[in-house]
Amino acid sequence: MPSRIHGGEMKIIRLALITTMTSLVGLAAQPIGHPVFLHWSERAMVKSPDRQFQIEVHPILTDEENHSPVVIHRLYDGREWELFTLTRAAHVLWSPDSHRILVIDEPTADNYEVRLYSPDGKRTETDTDRMMRSAVASQIAQGRSINFYHPTFVSWKDNELLIAVGGTSYKGIPSPFESFCFAVSVDSDSGKVLSTNKRSESHCRLNP
């Protein structure tokens, strides 16, 4: 004969359920974190918000060219596939819904590259970085070339990714450098540039 739940016990159970649901809602509403720094010589693991995937760096310390694979590990079945090759350093960040991965690759100290991936390792849009550079270049005085180019993460809300792009430009050699800073909005689902707006230089990284 199963035992009955009395009124007082029922109130406790309801309170526990409400507390649990409130905690889950709070967890889902937590702000997105900051990009994680990866270095070619250091092992690292970056888990997706939904705990289904994990980005892993597998350093190859015997490679003189610093070619360390960065892989996606699907945790529920153990499958892995390569995301990209890390030659120097990078910053990575999962989208809040775990559907996209932002990679700001830093193969050199003066020029970084922005890429977007899905968890299956496919690029969202192969020309995202080129479109961002083109949008920034169109805002710089005609005839000037970009010297330093440093995109940094600002925010990610729904499918709108905001990136601050700072750097310097020049016109001919020798020529004085001129600094620039722009807020570039990108649709993280399509990888397309939505808008480019000038910002104060204090909001951007201008030099290595």
C-alpha positions as CSV (number, residue, x, y, z in Angstrom):
1,M,0.0,0.0,0.0
2,P,1.8,3.2,-1.1
3,S,2.2,5.9,1.5
4,R,0.1,9.1,1.1
5,I,1.6,12.6,0.8
6,H,0.2,14.9,3.4
7,G,-0.6,18.5,3.0
8,G,2.6,19.8,4.6
9,E,4.8,17.5,2.6
10,M,3.0,18.6,-0.6
11,K,3.8,22.2,0.2
12,I,7.4,21.4,0.7
13,I,7.5,19.5,-2.7
14,R,5.9,22.4,-4.5
15,L,8.3,24.9,-2.9
16,A,11.2,22.7,-4.0
17,L,9.9,22.5,-7.6
18,I,9.4,26.3,-7.7
19,T,12.9,26.8,-6.4
20,T,14.4,24.4,-8.9
21,M,12.5,26.0,-11.8
22,T,13.6,29.5,-10.7
23,S,17.2,28.3,-10.6
24,L,16.9,26.9,-14.1
25,V,15.4,30.2,-15.4
26,G,18.2,32.1,-13.8
27,L,20.8,29.8,-15.3
28,A,19.3,30.2,-18.8
29,A,19.3,34.0,-18.4
30,Q,23.0,34.3,-17.3
31,P,25.0,36.6,-19.4
32,I,27.5,35.2,-21.9
33,G,31.0,34.7,-20.8
34,H,34.3,36.1,-22.3
35,P,36.3,34.5,-25.0
36,V,38.8,31.9,-23.9
37,F,42.4,32.3,-24.9
38,L,44.1,29.4,-26.6
39,H,47.8,28.9,-27.2
40,W,49.3,26.4,-29.6
41,S,51.6,24.9,-26.9
42,E,49.0,24.5,-24.1
43,R,46.2,21.9,-23.7
44,A,42.8,23.5,-23.3
45,M,39.1,22.5,-23.1
46,V,36.1,24.9,-23.6
47,K,32.7,23.3,-23.0
48,S,29.6,24.5,-24.8
49,P,26.8,26.0,-22.7
50,D,24.5,23.0,-23.4
51,R,27.3,20.6,-22.3
52,Q,27.0,18.6,-25.5
53,F,30.3,19.6,-27.1
54,Q,33.8,20.6,-26.1
55,I,36.5,22.5,-27.9
56,E,39.9,21.0,-27.2
57,V,43.5,22.0,-28.1
58,H,45.9,19.0,-28.6
59,P,49.4,20.6,-28.7
60,I,52.0,19.1,-30.9
61,L,55.2,20.2,-29.2
62,T,57.5,18.4,-31.6
63,D,56.2,20.4,-34.6
64,E,58.6,23.3,-35.5
65,E,55.8,25.0,-37.4
66,N,53.5,25.2,-34.3
67,H,50.6,23.2,-36.0
68,S,48.4,22.1,-33.1
69,P,44.9,20.8,-34.0
70,V,41.8,22.3,-32.3
71,V,39.1,19.7,-32.3
72,I,35.4,19.5,-31.5
73,H,34.6,16.6,-29.1
74,R,30.9,15.5,-29.0
75,L,30.6,14.4,-25.4
76,Y,27.6,12.1,-25.6
77,D,29.1,9.7,-28.1
78,G,32.9,10.6,-28.0
79,R,33.2,11.5,-31.7
80,E,35.8,14.2,-32.6
81,W,36.6,16.2,-35.7
82,E,39.1,19.0,-36.4
83,L,37.9,22.6,-36.2
84,F,41.0,24.4,-37.3
85,T,44.8,24.4,-36.9
86,L,46.3,26.7,-34.2
87,T,49.6,28.1,-35.4
88,R,50.0,30.8,-32.7
89,A,47.1,31.8,-30.5
90,A,43.3,32.4,-30.7
91,H,40.3,33.4,-28.7
92,V,37.2,31.2,-28.9
93,L,33.6,31.7,-27.6
94,W,30.4,29.6,-27.8
95,S,27.2,31.4,-28.6
96,P,24.6,31.4,-25.8
97,D,22.6,28.7,-27.6
98,S,25.6,26.5,-28.4
99,H,24.8,26.7,-32.1
100,R,27.8,28.8,-33.2
101,I,31.5,29.2,-32.3
102,L,33.4,32.5,-32.6
103,V,37.1,32.2,-33.4
104,I,39.4,35.2,-33.4
105,D,42.5,33.7,-34.8
106,E,45.8,35.4,-34.1
107,P,48.4,33.8,-36.5
108,T,50.5,37.0,-36.3
109,A,50.7,39.9,-33.8
110,D,49.5,42.5,-36.3
111,N,46.5,40.9,-38.1
112,Y,43.8,38.8,-36.6
113,E,41.1,36.8,-38.4
114,V,37.4,36.3,-37.5
115,R,35.7,33.0,-38.2
116,L,32.3,31.5,-37.3
117,Y,31.7,27.8,-37.1
118,S,28.8,25.4,-36.3
119,P,29.4,22.6,-33.8
120,D,29.9,20.1,-36.8
121,G,33.1,22.0,-37.7
122,K,31.7,23.7,-40.8
123,R,32.3,27.4,-41.4
124,T,29.1,29.5,-41.2
125,E,30.3,31.8,-43.9
126,T,33.8,31.5,-45.3
127,D,34.0,35.2,-46.2
128,T,33.0,36.7,-42.9
129,D,36.5,38.1,-42.2
130,R,36.9,39.4,-45.7
131,M,33.5,41.2,-45.5
132,M,34.4,42.7,-42.2
133,R,37.7,44.0,-43.5
134,S,36.0,45.4,-46.6
135,A,33.4,47.2,-44.4
136,V,36.1,48.7,-42.2
137,A,38.2,49.7,-45.2
138,S,35.3,51.5,-46.8
139,Q,35.1,53.7,-43.7
140,I,38.8,54.7,-43.8
141,A,40.0,57.6,-45.9
142,Q,40.5,56.6,-49.6
143,G,43.9,55.5,-50.6
144,R,44.9,54.3,-47.1
145,S,45.9,50.7,-46.4
146,I,45.3,48.8,-43.2
147,N,48.5,48.0,-41.3
148,F,47.3,46.6,-37.9
149,Y,43.9,44.9,-37.7
150,H,42.7,43.7,-34.2
151,P,39.0,42.5,-33.8
152,T,37.9,41.9,-30.3
153,F,34.6,40.5,-28.9
154,V,32.1,42.9,-27.4
155,S,28.7,41.2,-27.1
156,W,26.5,38.4,-28.4
157,K,22.7,38.7,-28.2
158,D,20.5,36.2,-30.1
159,N,22.1,36.1,-33.5
160,E,23.7,39.6,-33.4
161,L,27.4,39.4,-32.7
162,L,29.2,42.8,-32.0
163,I,32.9,43.0,-32.6
164,A,35.2,46.0,-32.0
165,V,37.8,46.4,-34.8
166,G,40.7,48.6,-34.1
167,G,44.0,49.2,-35.8
168,T,46.1,51.6,-37.9
169,S,46.3,52.6,-41.5
170,Y,48.9,54.2,-43.7
171,K,49.2,55.9,-47.1
172,G,52.5,55.1,-48.8
173,I,55.9,54.6,-47.2
174,P,57.0,56.4,-45.3
175,S,53.7,57.7,-43.9
176,P,52.3,58.4,-40.5
177,F,50.0,55.8,-39.1
178,E,46.4,56.8,-38.4
179,S,44.3,54.9,-35.8
180,F,40.8,53.6,-36.4
181,C,38.1,52.0,-34.3
182,F,34.7,50.6,-35.5
183,A,31.9,48.6,-34.0
184,V,31.0,45.9,-36.6
185,S,27.7,44.0,-36.2
186,V,27.6,40.5,-37.7
187,D,24.7,38.1,-38.1
188,S,26.1,35.0,-36.5
189,D,23.6,32.7,-38.4
190,S,24.6,33.8,-41.8
191,G,28.0,35.3,-41.1
192,K,27.0,38.5,-43.0
193,V,28.0,42.0,-41.8
194,L,24.9,44.0,-40.7
195,S,26.5,47.4,-39.9
196,T,29.7,49.3,-39.3
197,N,29.9,52.3,-37.0
198,K,32.8,54.5,-35.9
199,R,33.6,54.4,-32.2
200,S,36.0,56.1,-29.8
201,E,39.5,54.7,-30.0
202,S,39.3,53.8,-26.3
203,H,36.9,51.0,-27.2
204,C,39.4,49.2,-29.5
205,R,42.8,47.6,-29.4
206,L,44.9,49.6,-31.8
207,N,48.4,48.1,-31.7
208,P,50.0,44.7,-30.9
